[in-house]
Amino acid sequence: MSHLIATIEGIENVDDLNIVTFDCAGQKLQMVSLELADEIQFGIKVKLACKATAVALAKPSRDVQNLCSMLSYSNQLKVEIERINRGKLLSVILLRIGSFSLESMMGTNAVERLSLNVGDEVIALIKANELSILEVLHD
């Protein structure tokens, strides 16, 4: 489970559906939620959680410059690969976003197909329904 610290920048709601917008290390994130605690308000800092299996990666290519603009993922974070733990079937990729770490888990064949290497800049893709607020941080 990856944890990111973010500040709430906006909350939109219709009936019981909420879309919360965050700033995390200067990049925008969005979360979809059916319920929000009363303490979830504009301007507060929170700890977000996301499973490693919910983080997909896209590697920019000269052939497909605007791939991310054609994807429905609302969370597209520019990250750097810090470490790759290759297993026989699965690999865990440690990503750096500002001062935070994010993990992605995928098949080792995908790591090889994408030619992922430490130091590569990639795009981490996270569906808005895969983020959750783990806790409110009180400074």
Buried (B, 14 or more C-beta within 10 A) or exposed (E): EBBBBBBBBEBEEEEEEBBBBBBBBEBBBBBBBEEBEEEBEEEBBBBBBBBBEBBBBBBBEEEEEEBBEEEEBBBBBBBEBBEBEEEEEBBBBBBBBEEBBBBBBBEBEBBEEBEBEEEBEBBBBBBBEBBBBBEBEEE
